[in-house]
Amino acid sequence: MLTEELQQHTARTIMNTYARLPIGLVRGQGCTVYDAEDRDYLDFVAGIAVNALGHGHPGLVTAIARQAQRLLHTSNLFYSEPQVRLANRLVSHSFADKVFFCNSGAEANEAAIKLARRHAFQHHGPDRYEIITMHHSFHGRTLATLTATGQTRVQHGFAPLLPGFTYAGFNDVASIERQMTPHTAAVMIEPIQGEGGVVVADRSFWATLQQLCRDRGVLLIVDEIQTGMGRTGTLFAYEQIQIRPDIMTLAKGLGGGLPIGACLATDDVARAFDPGSHASTFGGNPLACAGALAVFQALVDDHLLEHGRAMGEYLHKGLQELKSRCALIADVRGLGLLQGMELTMAGHPIVQDCLARRVLINCTRENVLRFVPPLIVTTREIDRLLNVLSDTLTKRLSRVGSRHAHRAHDTRSSIRTEPAPGPALGFDQGVDQGATLSVGDTGDIQL
Ligand code: PLP
């Protein structure tokens, strides 16, 4: 089917839950994807931080083919070697002792919420069940995880939401402390708010938060669904912020494109689950686990992690350089290959401009361009992105005119995140969540 046909069929038979760009993708190789008309695109979306090994990675493809021939699926009524081998790798490379496997990020967070509540129930009784999450967070679209998500637009129309969730300011320990009550079971937080505008909290915040949780006997759940599996330059982002979570959730990059999620925990916390307390038909499916093992092999054994880290620094520097000469850029922030560029105008037109130049990027929180390429990306491919961005933004700026340019020069990040003084790696960027995001600065731009 050509793209137009795909669009027509989609409108007819698929529920209208996504605002899609007008291309139908049919195949990919490395960091390039091809549409139904066989046009190529440089992929800086990577399934939103999923295709860590890019497209058509030989190790991943071979592992999947082998496992498909051997055993596609088996129930968790039985033992399964790919599941065991993946769990072994996850625990030997993290703080965790135990893993629960599922199929997506939302399910991993559901497992984390249930586990934290059950742990609190067993240790402190039925009155300890509340989870504190952050404003502008994103934890998924199931009823529990959209309640956990600190964004009213995600929750709109789905009331009554799940009881037992309260919200605090990201990067604001005092605000989290104010939400803590004798009912608090856990704090659930992303190392970087990806969907919330690629916002990085500072290092001191994490140390104080960890101490606060310890003092109050409150569990710390780290949602690494977007940041995990090498995305930020280390296997898990929590390694860089030097905290020790009680629970961590993974999905996205874990399967390199196969649907798999995981909830990891320390022994003490994991003991709260027993047979019958949680389950998933497809969780730990042999095919998905074989794929995730190939991702581990590439990241750890074949040193893709180090390559991704170097490429993250290269991309961050390139974006910073662009910011120094483009008035439409308010801020550049991120870690590793999870980078954001906050604009003084809406981001969608720039996404469209890049698409016209055959480069796929994504926009989050209205005016933050997000760059999450496969970790195999090369400097050449990053240079191509930077050139296209530079051209696109320069053209936009010349259309906006000098009046806006002068104003834009004065415009600080509307999320008020301080620019990083150091290299891309390092949790030293601040954000004041008390500030409201304003993307209304497009008034004099012809979009
Ligand atoms: N948590 C975070 C931090 C995410 O970025 C996402 C997805 O974007 C989710 C949870 C939900 O994952 P999924 O879409 O696989 O359910």
Residues whose N, C-alpha, C, O or C-beta is under 5 A from the ligand:
A	BS01	PLP	S104 G105 A106 E107 F138 H139 G140 E190 G194 D223 I225 Q226 A251
